[in-house]
Amino acid sequence: MSAKAKKIVLNIAYPLIVVAVVAAVWWIGAAVIGVTLILPTPAEAVREFFAYFADPSFWEAVGNSMWRSFYAFLISFALALVFAVASSLCVPFRRLARPFVAVIRAVPTMSVIFILILLLDSARAPAVVAVIVIFPTLYSSFSSAIDGVDPKLAQMCKVYGVGLKDRLCKLYIPNMAPGIFEGSAAGFSLNIKLVIAAEVMAHTVRSFGNLMYNANWMLETEKLFALTIAAVLLSVACEWLIRLVGRAVIRWR
């Protein structure tokens, strides 16, 4: 087996092993408790998971929640990138940005959710919550990526009069890409979870979070676990896709 094939097999095998271990522990716990209302078996949760596929309201909820996650992430990404670039170009701005970002990061997420639910309608509050919480994380990742560019190479470009376009395309973007895509992958996964959590608290209609709230309220534990599986799969799929695009861009450079 070639080294590349072995790497592919290992990349598939390790996640499968983790899933198998989690399922085994889950099944043992369900067998010990023996009460479906408290902890359903993996088979019951998976059955409910596939049952949702035939429910149009499920897909509508998924679409609405993913749309909120998408535009909230784009806003966070743009703000973080602008702040990171401005911080690298202007020292006073960096000194102002650091305490500002630190304060935002220090505010408890639940406080942000409750305050925004009071100020905004239930459809907008989850997206704003995600922006406020994700922005500091992306800012730190982007700032680290910019600071990771070799200052000697940057100084050399200035000395030899390399144009701004060439500096961006051949120095900054290629060297920043790994950090930006890695931070974006982790940030988008967290972004989805934040949006869903805020939807639960805000009782956002036709949303993934509202489906979870209803399942919990009606004591439909199998559905709650099925929705949890769906949320995990969505987060993992989006994170994997961003990393895949990142690897393609890094290879292309």
VOBA-1610 file (N, C-alpha, C; in pm, whole numbers, padded with zeros to 5 digits, always signed):
BEGIN
Met+00085-00120+00000Met+00000+00000+00000Met+00088+00125+00000Ser+00059+00217-00091Ser+00138+00339-00101Ser+00113+00428+00021Ala+00204+00523+00039Ala+00192+00613+00154Ala+00064+00696+00144Lys+00027+00738+00022Lys-00093+00819+00004Lys-00218+00738+00037Ala-00222+00612-00012Ala-00338+00526+00014Ala-00349+00496+00164Lys-00235+00473+00228Lys-00234+00446+00371Lys-00288+00567+00449Lys-00249+00687+00406Lys-00296+00808+00472Lys-00447+00822+00458Ile-00500+00792+00338Ile-00645+00801+00315Ile-00719+00703+00404Val-00667+00579+00413Val-00730+00476+00496Val-00732+00518+00642Leu-00620+00573+00688Leu-00613+00616+00829Leu-00707+00734+00855Asn-00718+00826+00759Asn-00807+00940+00776Asn-00953+00897+00785Ile-00986+00785+00722Ile-01122+00731+00729Ile-01139+00645+00853Ala-01035+00566+00886Ala-01046+00470+00995Ala-01059+00537+01131Tyr-00979+00640+01157Tyr-00981+00703+01289Tyr-01117+00763+01325Pro-01180+00840+01234Pro-01315+00889+01267Pro-01415+00777+01290Leu-01405+00669+01211Leu-01496+00555+01229Leu-01476+00489+01365Ile-01352+00481+01409Ile-01323+00423+01541Ile-01384+00510+01651Val-01369+00641+01637Val-01426+00732+01737Val-01577+00718+01742Val-01642+00713+01623Val-01788+00697+01617Val-01831+00565+01681Ala-01755+00458+01652Ala-01788+00327+01708Ala-01776+00326+01860Val-01673+00391+01914Val-01654+00397+02059Val-01767+00477+02124Val-01800+00592+02066Val-01909+00674+02120Val-02041+00597+02118Ala-02069+00528+02005Ala-02193+00451+01993Ala-02197+00338+02095Ala-02081+00273+02118Ala-02076+00163+02214Ala-02102+00213+02356Val-02038+00324+02393Val-02060+00382+02526Val-02205+00426+02542Trp-02259+00486+02438Trp-02399+00530+02438Trp-02493+00411+02456Trp-02469+00304+02380Trp-02554+00185+02389Trp-02548+00122+02528Ile-02428+00114+02585Ile-02413+00058+02720Ile-02488+00143+02821Gly-02473+00276+02810Gly-02544+00365+02901Gly-02695+00351+02891Ala-02746+00339+02765Ala-02890+00321+02745Ala-02938+00189+02803Ala-02854+00084+02788Ala-02891-00046+02840Ala-02893-00047+02993Val-02799+00022+03054Val-02792+00028+03201Val-02910+00107+03257Ile-02940+00223+03195Ile-03051+00305+03244Ile-03185+00239+03214Gly-03197+00190+03092Gly-03318+00117+03055Gly-03445+00199+03045Val-03430+00331+03034Val-03547+00418+03022Val-03527+00506+02899Thr-03606+00481+02795Thr-03592+00554+02669Thr-03614+00704+02688Leu-03703+00740+02782Leu-03734+00880+02805Leu-03610+00958+02852Ile-03520+00889+02921Ile-03397+00953+02972Ile-03284+00940+02871Leu-03261+00819+02823Leu-03153+00796+02727Leu-03195+00688+02628Pro-03233+00727+02506Pro-03270+00628+02406Pro-03146+00556+02353Thr-03167+00445+02288Thr-03056+00371+02229Thr-03011+00441+02101Pro-02889+00416+02056Pro-02844+00473+01928Pro-02936+00437+01812Ala-02988+00312+01812Ala-03076+00269+01703Ala-03203+00352+01699Glu-03261+00383+01816Glu-03382+00464+01821Glu-03358+00606+01771Ala-03244+00662+01811Ala-03211+00798+01768Ala-03185+00803+01617Val-03114+00703+01566Val-03085+00699+01422Val-03214+00680+01342Arg-03307+00599+01395Arg-03435+00580+01326Arg-03511+00712+01316Glu-03513+00789+01424Glu-03579+00919+01421Glu-03505+01016+01329Phe-03373+01005+01325Phe-03292+01090+01239Phe-03333+01072+01092Phe-03345+00948+01048Phe-03385+00923+00909Phe-03533+00955+00886Ala-03613+00945+00991Ala-03755+00980+00977Ala-03772+01128+00945Tyr-03680+01212+00995Tyr-03688+01355+00967Tyr-03669+01386+00819Phe-03604+01297+00746Phe-03578+01322+00604Phe-03707+01338+00524Ala-03813+01277+00572Ala-03942+01285+00502Ala-04028+01400+00551Asp-03976+01480+00642Asp-04052+01590+00701Asp-04009+01723+00637Pro-04095+01787+00557Pro-04057+01914+00493Pro-04021+02024+00593Ser-04087+02023+00710Ser-04058+02126+00809Ser-03914+02115+00861Phe-03861+01993+00862Phe-03722+01973+00906Phe-03627+02042+00809Trp-03648+02023+00679Trp-03559+02084+00580Trp-03574+02235+00579Glu-03695+02284+00603Glu-03715+02429+00612Glu-03638+02485+00731Ala-03644+02414+00844Ala-03572+02458+00964Ala-03421+02456+00942Val-03373+02349+00879Val-03229+02339+00850Val-03185+02453+00758Gly-03264+02478+00653Gly-03231+02585+00560Gly-03227+02721+00627Asn-03324+02750+00711Asn-03327+02880+00781Asn-03208+02895+00876Ser-03178+02790+00951Ser-03067+02798+01047Ser-02932+02808+00975Met-02916+02734+00867Met-02790+02739+00793Met-02772+02876+00726Trp-02882+02935+00678Trp-02874+03068+00619Trp-02830+03170+00723Arg-02888+03161+00844Arg-02845+03252+00952Arg-02697+03230+00983Ser-02656+03105+00990Ser-02516+03074+01020Ser-02425+03129+00911Phe-02468+03118+00787Phe-02385+03160+00673Phe-02364+03311+00673Tyr-02474+03388+00681Tyr-02454+03533+00672Tyr-02393+03589+00800Ala-02420+03526+00915Ala-02354+03570+01038Ala-02203+03547+01030Phe-02164+03434+00971Phe-02022+03406+00957Phe-01957+03503+00859Leu-02024+03535+00749Leu-01967+03629+00652Leu-01943+03765+00716Ile-02039+03810+00797Ile-02022+03939+00866Ile-01904+03932+00963Ser-01897+03824+01041Ser-01786+03807+01137Ser-01653+03802+01064Phe-01649+03729+00952Phe-01526+03713+00874Phe-01479+03850+00823Ala-01571+03927+00764Ala-01534+04057+00708Ala-01485+04152+00817Leu-01557+04157+00929Leu-01517+04245+01038Leu-01381+04206+01094Ala-01362+04076+01115Ala-01236+04029+01172Ala-01119+04057+01078Leu-01141+04037+00948Leu-01033+04061+00851Leu-00998+04209+00844Val-01099+04295+00843Val-01073+04439+00841Val-00999+04483+00967Phe-01043+04435+01083Phe-00976+04470+01209Phe-00833+04417+01211Ala-00812+04295+01161Ala-00678+04236+01163Ala-00583+04311+01071Val-00629+04345+00951Val-00545+04420+00857Val-00515+04559+00911Ala-00617+04626+00963Ala-00597+04760+01020Ala-00500+04756+01139Ser-00510+04651+01220Ser-00420+04637+01335Ser-00275+04617+01291Ser-00257+04546+01179Ser-00120+04523+01131Ser-00060+04648+01068Leu-00145+04738+01016Leu-00096+04858+00949Leu-00084+04977+01043Cys-00163+04978+01150Cys-00169+05095+01240Cys-00155+05050+01385Val-00046+05085+01447Val-00020+05045+01585Val-00123+05102+01682Pro-00161+05230+01671Pro-00266+05282+01762Pro-00397+05205+01750Phe-00432+05168+01626Phe-00556+05091+01608Phe-00544+04956+01676Arg-00428+04893+01667Arg-00407+04763+01733Arg-00423+04777+01884Arg-00370+04885+01940Arg-00379+04906+02085Arg-00523+04930+02129Leu-00604+04990+02042Leu-00745+05010+02073Leu-00825+04881+02051Ala-00787+04806+01948Ala-00863+04685+01912Ala-00846+04576+02017Arg-00727+04563+02073Arg-00703+04453+02168Arg-00796+04458+02289Pro-00806+04571+02361Pro-00900+04572+02475Pro-01046+04559+02431Phe-01079+04615+02314Phe-01216+04606+02263Phe-01253+04460+02238Val-01165+04387+02171Val-01190+04246+02142Val-01189+04164+02270Ala-01099+04199+02364Ala-01092+04126+02491Ala-01222+04140+02570Val-01281+04260+02568Val-01408+04281+02640Val-01519+04199+02577Ile-01526+04200+02443Ile-01629+04122+02374Ile-01613+03973+02405Arg-01488+03927+02406Arg-01462+03785+02433Arg-01500+03749+02576Ala-01486+03843+02668Ala-01510+03814+02810Ala-01658+03813+02847Val-01742+03874+02764Val-01885+03879+02797Val-01944+03738+02787Pro-02014+03689+02890Pro-02073+03555+02885Pro-02171+03541+02769Thr-02161+03428+02699Thr-02246+03405+02582Thr-02394+03410+02618Met-02431+03352+02732Met-02572+03350+02772Met-02623+03491+02797Ser-02539+03578+02852Ser-02580+03717+02873Ser-02607+03785+02739Val-02520+03760+02643Val-02539+03817+02509Val-02671+03770+02450Ile-02699+03640+02463Ile-02822+03585+02408Ile-02945+03649+02472Phe-02947+03657+02605Phe-03063+03713+02674Phe-03084+03860+02640Ile-02974+03936+02636Ile-02986+04079+02606Ile-03038+04101+02464Leu-02984+04026+02367Leu-03025+04045+02229Leu-03166+03996+02203Ile-03209+03895+02278Ile-03348+03850+02265Ile-03444+03961+02306Leu-03403+04040+02407Leu-03486+04152+02451Leu-03485+04267+02350Leu-03371+04286+02283Leu-03356+04400+02194Leu-03402+04373+02051Leu-03388+04249+02005Leu-03416+04215+01866Leu-03527+04110+01857Asp-03578+04091+01737Asp-03677+03985+01718Asp-03607+03850+01715Ser-03684+03744+01729Ser-03627+03610+01743Ser-03559+03559+01618Ala-03586+03621+01503Ala-03523+03577+01378Ala-03383+03636+01362Arg-03361+03756+01413Arg-03232+03823+01396Arg-03136+03799+01512Ala-03189+03782+01631Ala-03104+03768+01749Ala-03000+03656+01736Pro-03036+03535+01689Pro-02934+03429+01680Pro-02815+03466+01592Ala-02840+03532+01479Ala-02730+03570+01391Ala-02639+03674+01456Val-02698+03771+01524Val-02619+03875+01591Val-02536+03814+01705Val-02595+03720+01776Val-02521+03649+01882Val-02397+03582+01823Ala-02416+03514+01710Ala-02304+03445+01647Ala-02195+03543+01604Val-02235+03657+01549Val-02136+03757+01506Val-02053+03805+01625Ile-02121+03838+01734Ile-02051+03892+01852Ile-01954+03790+01912Val-01994+03663+01914Val-01910+03561+01977Val-01798+03514+01884Ile-01827+03502+01753Ile-01729+03449+01659Ile-01624+03552+01620Phe-01663+03678+01614Phe-01571+03784+01571Phe-01437+03783+01645Pro-01434+03779+01780Pro-01305+03778+01848Pro-01217+03658+01812Thr-01280+03542+01794Thr-01204+03421+01759Thr-01138+03437+01622Leu-01216+03484+01525Leu-01162+03502+01390Leu-01056+03613+01389Tyr-01079+03719+01464Tyr-00982+03828+01469Tyr-00847+03778+01520Ser-00848+03696+01625Ser-00723+03643+01678Ser-00653+03554+01576Ser-00731+03470+01506Ser-00672+03381+01405Ser-00612+03460+01289Phe-00685+03561+01243Phe-00638+03640+01129Phe-00517+03726+01167Ser-00518+03780+01287Ser-00403+03859+01333Ser-00278+03773+01342Ser-00294+03651+01394Ser-00181+03558+01403Ser-00130+03522+01264Ala-00223+03505+01168Ala-00183+03471+01031Ala-00104+03584+00968Ile-00149+03707+00989Ile-00077+03823+00934Ile+00059+03839+01001Asp+00062+03825+01133Asp+00188+03838+01206Asp+00286+03727+01170Gly+00233+03615+01119Gly+00318+03503+01081Gly+00395+03523+00953Val+00359+03625+00876Val+00433+03655+00753Val+00572+03705+00789Asp+00672+03649+00724Asp+00812+03682+00755Asp+00835+03832+00736Pro+00869+03907+00841Pro+00891+04051+00827Pro+01010+04085+00738Lys+01107+03994+00732Lys+01224+04019+00645Lys+01183+04019+00499Leu+01093+03926+00463Leu+01045+03923+00325Leu+00962+04047+00294Ala+00882+04091+00390Ala+00802+04212+00370Ala+00892+04334+00352Gln+00999+04342+00433Gln+01093+04453+00422Gln+01167+04448+00288Met+01201+04327+00244Met+01269+04311+00116Met+01180+04359+00001Cys+01052+04330+00009Cys+00959+04375-00095Cys+00956+04528-00102Lys+00960+04592+00015Lys+00960+04738+00017Lys+01089+04794-00043Val+01202+04732-00008Val+01332+04779-00056Val+01340+04770-00208Tyr+01291+04660-00265Tyr+01299+04640-00410Tyr+01178+04695-00484Gly+01092+04767-00414Gly+00981+04833-00480Gly+00877+04740-00539Val+00853+04626-00475Val+00751+04533-00523Val+00612+04596-00506Gly+00531+04589-00610Gly+00399+04651-00607Gly+00307+04589-00504Leu+00205+04665-00466Leu+00110+04617-00364Leu+00040+04490-00410Lys+00001+04486-00536Lys-00070+04368-00589Lys+00016+04243-00577Asp+00144+04254-00616Asp+00234+04139-00608Asp+00261+04099-00464Arg+00272+04199-00376Arg+00294+04168-00234Arg+00175+04091-00176Leu+00055+04135-00212Leu-00064+04067-00161Leu-00075+03926-00218Cys-00059+03912-00350Cys-00083+03783-00417Cys+00029+03683-00398Lys+00152+03732-00380Lys+00265+03640-00377Lys+00332+03628-00240Leu+00297+03717-00148Leu+00357+03709-00015Leu+00251+03691+00094Tyr+00162+03789+00106Tyr+00069+03788+00220Tyr-00039+03680+00208Ile-00111+03678+00098Ile-00221+03581+00084Ile-00172+03437+00093Pro-00066+03397+00020Pro-00020+03257+00032Pro+00023+03219+00173Asn+00087+03311+00244Asn+00134+03279+00379Asn+00022+03287+00483Met-00079+03368+00455Met-00190+03381+00548Met-00296+03274+00529Ala-00302+03216+00410Ala-00411+03123+00376Ala-00429+03008+00476Pro-00320+02936+00517Pro-00341+02825+00611Pro-00408+02868+00740Gly-00361+02978+00799Gly-00419+03025+00925Gly-00562+03073+00909Ile-00590+03140+00797Ile-00725+03193+00774Ile-00825+03079+00755Phe-00788+02979+00674Phe-00881+02869+00651Phe-00898+02781+00775Glu-00793+02762+00850Glu-00804+02683+00973Glu-00893+02753+01074Gly-00872+02883+01090Gly-00956+02960+01181Gly-01100+02966+01135Ser-01120+02975+01002Ser-01255+02981+00948Ser-01329+02849+00967Ala-01257+02737+00950Ala-01321+02607+00966Ala-01371+02588+01108Ala-01285+02616+01205Ala-01326+02602+01345Ala-01433+02706+01381Gly-01419+02826+01326Gly-01515+02932+01357Gly-01654+02903+01301Phe-01662+02847+01180Phe-01793+02821+01122Phe-01864+02708+01196Ser-01788+02607+01239Ser-01848+02499+01317Ser-01906+02552+01447Leu-01830+02636+01516Leu-01879+02697+01640Leu-01997+02790+01610Asn-01992+02856+01497Asn-02097+02948+01455Asn-02232+02877+01445Ile-02234+02758+01386Ile-02358+02681+01372Ile-02415+02648+01510Lys-02329+02604+01600Lys-02376+02568+01734Lys-02431+02689+01809Leu-02368+02803+01792Leu-02416+02925+01859Leu-02552+02968+01805Val-02569+02962+01674Val-02697+03000+01614Val-02808+02909+01665Ile-02782+02778+01667Ile-02884+02684+01714Ile-02917+02709+01861Ala-02814+02731+01943Ala-02837+02758+02086Ala-02920+02885+02105Ala-02889+02989+02029Ala-02966+03114+02040Ala-03109+03095+01991Glu-03127+03012+01887Glu-03262+02984+01838Glu-03346+02913+01944Val-03281+02824+02018Val-03352+02754+02126Val-03399+02855+02230Met-03311+02944+02271Met-03344+03041+02375Met-03447+03144+02326Ala-03439+03180+02197Ala-03528+03283+02143Ala-03659+03226+02091His-03671+03093+02089His-03790+03027+02033His-03815+03073+01889Thr-03708+03075+01811Thr-03717+03119+01672Thr-03800+03020+01591Val-03907+03068+01531Val-03997+02979+01456Val-03928+02927+01330Arg-03967+02806+01289Arg-03914+02742+01168Arg-03762+02742+01169Ser-03706+02698+01279Ser-03561+02691+01292Ser-03520+02557+01353Phe-03394+02524+01337Phe-03340+02400+01393Phe-03349+02403+01545Gly-03316+02519+01602Gly-03322+02531+01747Gly-03463+02513+01801Asn-03563+02560+01727Asn-03700+02546+01772Asn-03744+02400+01768Leu-03696+02324+01670Leu-03725+02181+01667Leu-03669+02112+01791Met-03548+02153+01830Met-03488+02096+01951Met-03568+02135+02075Tyr-03610+02260+02081Tyr-03688+02306+02196Tyr-03818+02228+02207Asn-03886+02209+02095Asn-04013+02136+02096Asn-03994+01990+02136Ala-03887+01929+02087Ala-03860+01789+02123Ala-03833+01776+02272Asn-03760+01873+02328Asn-03733+01870+02471Asn-03860+01896+02552Trp-03940+01992+02506Trp-04064+02028+02578Trp-04163+01912+02579Met-04169+01839+02467Met-04263+01727+02455Met-04206+01596+02508Leu-04084+01603+02566Leu-04015+01485+02620Leu-03996+01377+02513Glu-03972+01420+02389Glu-03943+01327+02279Glu-03791+01314+02267Thr-03735+01237+02359Thr-03590+01229+02372Thr-03524+01173+02247Glu-03590+01076+02182Glu-03533+01018+02060Glu-03516+01126+01954Lys-03616+01215+01941Lys-03607+01322+01842Lys-03498+01422+01880Leu-03484+01449+02010Leu-03380+01542+02055Leu-03242+01489+02020Phe-03221+01359+02043Phe-03092+01299+02008Phe-03073+01294+01858Ala-03180+01269+01783Ala-03172+01266+01637Ala-03132+01403+01582Leu-03191+01508+01639Leu-03157+01644+01597Leu-03013+01679+01635Thr-02969+01627+01749Thr-02830+01649+01790Thr-02734+01584+01690Ile-02767+01463+01647Ile-02685+01396+01545Ile-02680+01479+01418Ala-02797+01531+01377Ala-02802+01613+01256Ala-02717+01739+01270Ala-02722+01803+01387Ala-02643+01924+01410Ala-02494+01895+01405Val-02455+01782+01464Val-02313+01743+01462Val-02268+01717+01319Leu-02348+01647+01243Leu-02312+01616+01103Leu-02301+01744+01020Leu-02392+01838+01041Leu-02385+01965+00969Leu-02257+02041+01002Ser-02223+02047+01131Ser-02102+02118+01173Ser-01976+02052+01116Val-01970+01920+01127Val-01853+01847+01077Val-01841+01861+00926Ala-01954+01852+00854Ala-01951+01863+00708Ala-01903+02001+00664Cys-01953+02106+00729Cys-01911+02242+00693Cys-01764+02265+00725Glu-01720+02217+00840Glu-01579+02231+00878Glu-01490+02156+00781Trp-01532+02035+00743Trp-01454+01954+00647Trp-01448+02024+00512Leu-01560+02081+00467Leu-01564+02146+00337Leu-01471+02268+00333Ile-01471+02348+00439Ile-01384+02466+00443Ile-01238+02424+00443Arg-01205+02320+00519Arg-01067+02273+00520Arg-01027+02216+00383Leu-01121+02150+00316Leu-01094+02096+00183Leu-01065+02208+00084Val-01146+02313+00089Val-01121+02429+00003Val-00988+02493+00037Gly-00958+02501+00168Gly-00831+02558+00211Gly-00712+02481+00157Arg-00718+02348+00163Arg-00608+02267+00109Arg-00592+02287-00041Ala-00705+02299-00112Ala-00698+02322-00256Ala-00633+02456-00288Val-00669+02559-00212Val-00612+02691-00234Val-00463+02692-00203Ile-00425+02625-00093Ile-00283+02620-00053Ile-00200+02545-00157Arg-00256+02436-00213Arg-00184+02363-00317Arg-00172+02447-00444Trp-00280+02524-00475Trp-00282+02605-00596Trp-00178+02717-00590Arg-00153+02768-00471Arg-00063+02886-00461Arg+00076+02850-00509
//
